[in-house]
Amino acid sequence: MPLIDAEPDALARTYAQSLVELAEGEGGQEAIERTLGELEDILELAREDPLFGEFLSSRVLAKDARSASLDRIFQGRISDLTLRFLQVLNAKDRLSHLPAIVAAFDQIVQDRFGRIEVDVYTAEPVDGEELASMRSQLQEILGREVILHPYTDSEMIGGLRLRIGDNLIDGSVASQLRKLRDQLIRHGSAEVRARIDRILDAGDN
């Protein structure tokens, strides 16, 4: 079966915390950041290549055979720490938990270094200058370093949506139209038209 993205559970957080402590002992923040980057690259490869994802998560493949393959694939391409960690997961039949472990590792890194990741969804691609401005505003509001992940959603009419952790902030035009529709149903067209007129009048002043 392929690797499946999952929310961090207690087991994933335990493995992630242990790896953070090992990385910190080997090189502090730089080693922690490097380890996270390597793990994310491995997950990305597994998502792009279903056969590789199957190789990591298969319970049919013998541990010894997979261990030798891990060495052949990653020796000299990732840090010894990351490779040793993959080997530990393989020995304990935990490689299928890698997505959840990496997610837990990422959460620990964000908390430790005062960062927060924000997914930004827009109808059209956003250029670098707009992203920089958005990041600056979010950092001022949230009081943390913001890592933006921009996405384009062709189904959006306009505006933007932000996902911060489990929270979705919807500022899209479609969302605003839905709210107006709900108000029409609840309060009647006359009241909604009056509210729209007030908004338009305020914009003219």
C-alpha positions in Angstrom: 0.0 0.0 0.0 1.2 3.6 -0.7 2.2 6.0 2.1 -0.8 7.8 3.5 -0.7 11.3 4.9 -2.0 11.3 8.5 -2.3 13.6 11.4 0.5 13.1 14.1 -0.5 10.7 16.8 1.3 10.0 20.1 3.6 7.5 18.5 4.6 9.9 15.7 5.3 12.7 18.2 7.5 10.4 20.3 9.6 9.4 17.3 9.7 13.1 16.1 10.8 14.4 19.5 13.5 11.8 19.8 14.8 12.7 16.3 14.8 16.4 17.1 16.8 15.8 20.2 19.3 13.7 18.3 19.6 16.3 15.5 20.1 19.1 18.1 22.9 17.1 19.7 24.6 16.7 16.4 24.5 20.3 15.2 21.8 22.4 16.8 19.3 24.3 14.7 21.1 23.8 11.5 21.1 20.0 11.9 17.4 20.0 12.9 16.5 22.1 9.8 18.6 19.8 7.5 17.0 16.7 8.9 13.5 18.1 8.4 14.4 19.1 4.8 15.7 15.7 4.0 12.6 14.0 5.4 10.3 16.3 3.5 12.2 15.5 0.3 11.9 11.8 0.9 8.1 12.2 1.4 7.8 14.3 -1.7 9.6 11.6 -3.7 7.2 9.0 -2.3 4.2 11.1 -3.3 5.6 11.5 -6.9 6.7 7.9 -7.3 4.0 5.4 -6.2 6.5 2.5 -6.5 8.9 4.2 -4.0 6.0 4.9 -1.7 5.0 1.2 -1.9 8.6 0.2 -1.2 8.6 2.3 2.0 5.3 1.1 3.3 5.0 -2.5 2.1 4.7 -5.1 4.9 5.5 -7.9 2.3 9.1 -6.8 1.7 11.6 -8.3 4.1 13.2 -5.9 6.5 16.7 -7.0 5.6 16.1 -6.5 1.9 14.6 -3.1 2.5 17.4 -2.1 4.8 20.0 -2.9 2.1 18.0 -1.0 -0.4 17.8 2.0 1.9 21.5 2.1 2.1 22.0 1.8 -1.6 19.4 4.6 -2.3 20.4 7.1 0.3 24.0 6.5 1.4 25.9 9.7 0.7 22.7 11.5 -0.4 21.3 12.3 3.0 22.9 12.7 6.4 23.9 9.7 8.4 21.3 10.7 11.1 18.4 10.7 8.7 19.5 7.4 7.2 19.9 5.8 10.6 16.4 7.0 11.5 14.9 5.4 8.4 16.7 2.2 9.3 15.2 2.3 12.9 11.8 2.8 11.4 12.3 -0.1 9.0 13.5 -2.4 11.8 10.4 -1.6 13.9 8.0 -1.8 10.9 7.2 1.9 11.3 8.2 3.3 7.9 4.5 3.5 7.0 4.2 6.1 9.8 6.7 8.4 8.1 4.2 11.0 7.0 2.7 11.4 10.5 6.2 11.5 12.0 7.4 14.2 9.6 4.3 16.2 10.3 5.0 16.0 14.0 8.7 16.9 13.5 7.6 19.9 11.5 5.2 21.1 14.3 8.0 20.8 16.8 10.3 22.8 14.6 7.7 25.5 14.1 7.0 25.8 17.8 10.7 25.7 18.8 11.8 28.4 16.3 8.7 30.6 16.5 7.3 29.8 13.1 3.9 29.1 11.7 3.0 27.7 8.3 0.1 29.2 6.4 -1.5 27.8 3.2 -2.8 30.6 0.9 -5.4 29.8 -1.8 -6.1 32.3 -4.6 -8.0 32.1 -7.8 -4.9 33.3 -9.8 -1.2 32.8 -9.1 0.2 35.4 -6.7 3.5 37.1 -7.6 6.5 37.4 -5.3 5.9 41.0 -4.3 2.3 40.2 -3.3 3.4 37.2 -1.3 6.0 39.2 0.5 3.4 41.8 1.5 1.0 39.1 2.6 3.7 37.4 4.7 4.7 40.7 6.3 1.1 41.5 7.3 0.5 38.0 8.7 3.8 38.1 10.7 2.7 41.4 12.2 -0.8 39.9 13.1 0.4 36.5 14.3 3.7 37.7 16.0 5.6 34.7 14.5 7.7 34.0 11.4 5.3 33.0 8.7 6.1 30.3 6.1 3.7 30.8 3.2 2.6 28.0 0.9 0.7 29.5 -2.1 -1.9 27.4 -4.0 -4.1 28.2 -6.9 -7.7 27.1 -6.8 -9.5 27.5 -10.2 -12.9 27.1 -8.5 -12.5 30.3 -6.5 -14.1 33.4 -8.0 -11.7 35.7 -6.3 -10.4 36.8 -2.9 -8.3 34.4 -0.9 -8.5 31.6 1.7 -6.0 31.0 4.5 -5.4 27.8 6.3 -3.5 28.2 9.6 -3.2 24.8 11.3 -6.7 23.5 11.5 -8.3 26.9 11.1 -9.7 28.0 7.7 -10.1 31.7 7.1 -12.3 32.2 4.0 -12.2 35.7 2.5 -13.1 34.5 -1.0 -15.8 36.2 -3.1 -17.7 33.0 -3.3 -17.8 32.9 0.5 -19.1 36.5 0.6 -21.8 35.6 -1.9 -22.9 32.6 0.1 -23.2 34.8 3.2 -25.4 37.3 1.2 -27.5 34.3 0.0 -28.0 33.1 3.6 -29.0 36.6 4.7 -31.5 36.8 1.9 -33.0 33.5 3.1 -33.1 34.5 6.8 -33.9 38.2 6.6 -35.5 38.9 3.2 -34.3 40.7 0.1 -35.3 44.2 1.3 -33.0 44.2 4.3 -30.1 42.8 2.3 -30.5 45.3 -0.5 -30.5 48.1 2.2 -27.3 46.7 3.6 -25.7 46.6 0.2 -26.8 50.2 -0.5 -25.2 51.3 2.8 -21.9 49.6 1.8 -22.0 51.3 -1.6 -22.8 54.7 -0.2 -19.9 54.4 2.3 -17.6 53.5 -0.6 -18.6 56.7 -2.4 -17.7 58.9 0.5 
